[in-house]
């Protein structure tokens, strides 16, 4: 049918979404699919068919990014956004070969001794124009482009090598993404990094989120078990943010649980978050599982976590992530009289 007004396009888009989204039965199975629609209208969005199709596709991309069952009209800003994305894609492809990635380190502190017990390795991209780019600005794109395994291997090798310059009691914690775990070569990649660097397996801690366990439970458990057999510790990251965290804690013998910072940030106030944190700490203590509280920013949060028996703490109260050249200076007493004396001297 002809579309004379934007309202006509809206009506047609809504009808398409409604029809496509109806449940279908295929071989006895109920199947539900979704639809997204992008709209470009001449002459406002272009006069040539190629231009209209390209602009409708940009609107479709935006619509899909916002969730299923939506429609979006083309807007001029979408061109700029897509051009910026293409530019970022090209830059990201060059970043590895041009050695633009760096590994920063954030210390985690053992509450009992008050000293640095390890560092979490965090990827940073030192872009020649944009400056220091945090991972949440490019990791999803790296996954889309199929670059995450190569980037993950770089972080593994670089972090394991740099960790050999630390005292032997200081551990290295590394995040493994769902894509890395799904990669059949992940075990070989970790073993290669350990052999090449000479890092003792017992000093390595691999962090995974619940999302990893949702993919292929049996295969994932098998891979994680192999790591534990040689002394590598396995930690569940962002604990408490998923739907099945507790069940996975029972199914797999995690060495550590990292409590998500979204719970810690409200720990100063009485409420459900405090109850959840205390419950997690009590449960982990009964299972003999170590705990790390992420995102500790205040003395009060630290005091509450210490009283509740948290094993280690991490956050801006102690230090932001720092480049490798500054990591050694962060291996020191942080808590108690020793730390106070050191701060007074400094």
N, C-alpha and C positions, 0 to 999 in steps of 0.2 A: 504494500500500500504506500501511497505517497505521504511524505512527511513535510507538511507546510509550516509547522510551528514546533518549537522545542517541546511543547506539551504533548504533541503527537509522538515524538521520540520517547518521551517518558512513559507514555501509555504502552507503546510497543515493547520497550525494555522490560517493564513490569510484567507484561504478559509472557514474554520469553522466559524470564526468571521463574515465574509461577509454573509454567508448563514443564520446563526442564527439571524443576525441583520436585515434581510429583514422584512419589515412590513407584518403582517398577518391580515386577517380579520376573526374575530370570532363573530358570531351572529350579524353581521352588524357593529361591532365595529373594528376600526383599532388599532391593538396592535403592539407595537414595544418593543422587548426585546434585551438585550445585552449579550455578551459573553466575558469571560476571559479565557485564556489558560495558563497552566503551562507545561513546557517541561523539561523532564529529559532523557538523552540519555546514553545507555550502550556503552562501559564499563566505560566511564569517570565519570558518576554519579552513578555508582553501577552496580553490576552483577546480584543481586537477584531481583526478581519481587517486593517483599515487599519494598525493599530499593528504587527502582526506583519509585514506586507509592508514597512512603512517600516524596521523594525529588520533584517529580512533583507536589505534593500537596503543598509543601512549596513555590514552584515557582508560583503556582496558587494563593496562599494567597497574595504574593507580587503583582502579577498582578492585583488582585481585589482591593487592597489597593490604587492602582494608578489610578483607574477609569475603566469604562467599555471599551470594544473593544480593549484590549491590550493582548499581550503575553509576557511571561518572561521565560528565561532559568534558570534552577537551578544554584545557585552559592553557594559555600561552606559556605560563610558568613551567608547564610539564616539559616543554622543549629544553629549557635551561636545566631542569632537574636531570633529564635523561642524558644531556651532554656532560653534566658533571659526573654522572654515574659512569659513563663511558670513559671519561678522563681518569676516574679513580681506578677503573678496571685496568687500563693500560699501565698506570703507575704501579699498581699492585703486582702485575706480571713482571715488571722490571725490578721490583724491590729486592727480591731474593738475589738475583744475579748481580745487582749493584751494591749488595751488602748494606741495605738500609735498615734492616731489622736489628734490634738490640734486645737483650734480656735484662730486665730490672728485677730487684730482689726486695721483698718486704719481710722483715723478721717476725717470727712468732716466738713468744717468750714463755718459758716454763714457769708456771706460777709458784711451784714449790721452791725452786732454786733462785728464781728471779732473773735468770740469765737467758740469753738467746740460745734456743735449742735448734733453730733451723730457719730457713728462708723459703718463701714461696716464690717461684720463678714466674714472672709476668712479662708477656711480650709487649714491646713497644716498636712503633714504626717511626723512624726519624726521616720524615719526608723532606726533600730538599727545598720545597716551597711552603708546605703546610706546617712544617715543624714537627713536634712530637705528637703522633697520632695514637690515641688509646685503642685497644683491641676491639671494643664494642663498636667502633666506627668502621671496621673492615673485616672482622672475622666471618660474619654472615656472608659477605661478598666472596671471601676466599673459599668458603664452603661451596657456594654456587659455581665458582670457576674451577673447582677441583684442585685448588692449590693448598688445601689445608694439610694434606699429608706431608708435602714438601716443607711447609712452614713448621709443622709439628716436629719433623725430623731435625730441622735446624735448631729449634728450641731445646730438644733433647740433648743434642750433641754439645751445643754451646753451654747449657746450664750444667751438665755433668762435668764438663771440662773445667769450668770456673769453680765449681764446688770443691774440686780437689785442692784448691788453694786455701780452703778454710780448715780450721781445727777438725780433727777426726770425729768429734762428738756432735758436730753441727750437721743437721740433715738438710736435704733438698726436697722440696715438695713441687710437683709438676702436675698441671691439669691435663687430662686427656679428654678430648672432645668425643661426642658420639661418632663422628666420622672417622676419627683415628682408631677407635675401638673396633669399628666395623671393618676397617682395613685389615686384611688377613696378614699383613706384614708387620703389625704393631709389635708383636713379640720379638721379631727379628730386629726391629728398629731400636727397641729398648736395650736388647742384649748387645747390639753393635755399639751403642753409645757408652754402655758400661765398660766394654772391652777396650774401646779406643781411648777412653778417658782414664781408665784405671780406678774409677769410683767404686767403692764397695757397695754391693747391692743393699745391704742393711741401712745405708745412709739415704737411700732413695724412697720417697713416698709418692705414690701416684694417686691423684684425686680424680674421682669421677662423680657425675651427678646422677640422679635417679633416671634421667632421660636415657642414659646409656643402657641401663638395665631393662628398659622397655623394648629395646630393639630385638635382640635375640638372646633371651635370658640364659639359655643353656650354654651357648657358645661364649657369651661374655663371662659367665661364672667360671668356665674352664680356663679362659685366658688369664683372668685375675688370680685364679688358683695357682697357675704356673708361676706367676710373678711372686706370690707368697712363698712358694716352695724354695725359692733361692734367697729369701730374706727381705724382699721388697715389701714395704708396708702399703696397704690399700686404705684410702680414706673416702668416706662419702661426703661430698661437698654440698653446700647449700641445704643441709638437712632441715626438714620441716616445711619446705616450700612445695613439695610434691604431694601426690595422693597416697603413695604407698611406701613412704620412707620407713615406717615401722616394720612393715612386712619384709622388706629387703634386709633390714637389720637382723631379722631372725633367720633369713634364708642364707645369708653369706656372712662369714666371720670377718667383718671389717675390723681393721686395727684402730681406726679413728673415725670420729664423726665431727664434721665442721658445722657448727650452728650458724645459720644464715644471719647476716648482719641486720636484716629487716626485723628480726626478733630482738637483737641486742640493742638496737637504737631506741627502743621504748622500755628498756629494762629499768630505767630510773623511776618509772611510774608503776604503781600497782595496777594490775589488770591481767587480761588473758595471756599477753606475751610473756610476762614474768612467770606465770604458772607453767606455760609451755616450756620455757627454758629450764626451769627447775626440774620439771618432769623428765626432760631429755637427759639432763645431767645425772639425775638419780637412776634412770634406766641404764645409761651407759656404764655407770659405776657398778651396777649389779651384774652387768655382762662383761666387766673388765675391759671395756673399750675406752680408749683415750678420747678426750674432747678438746676441740679448739673453738673458741668464740671469735667470730669474725667481726670486724667493724667496731672494736672497742675504742671509744673516743673520750670517755670521761672517767675521772677517778672513782665516781660512785658506781659506775658500771663494773669497773675492775674490782672494787670492794665486794659487790654483790656476787660476782662470779667466783671470786676467791673463796668466799664463805660457803658457796654452794658446791665447791669441789671441782671446778673446771680445771682441766689439766694444763692447757696452754691458751694464751690470748694473743690477738693480732689486731692491729688497727692504728689509726692516726695518733692515738694517745702516745704511742711509742715512736712510730716512724712511717712515713709514706714509702712507697717502693723507690729504691735508689739504684743507680747503675752499678755494675760490678766493681768499679774502682772504689766505691764507697762502702761496699758490703762489709769488709773487714772491720771498719770503724764502728759498725753496728753490733759486733759481737762483744758484748759487755754486760755487766750487771745492770738491770733496769729497776728492780724492786728492792725494797728493804734498805737497811743502813748502808750497805756497800754502795748502792746506787746513789743515795743521798750524798754520801761523802764524795763520790766521783763527780757529781753535778756541782758540788760546792767548789771543788778544785778547778773544774772547768770554768 
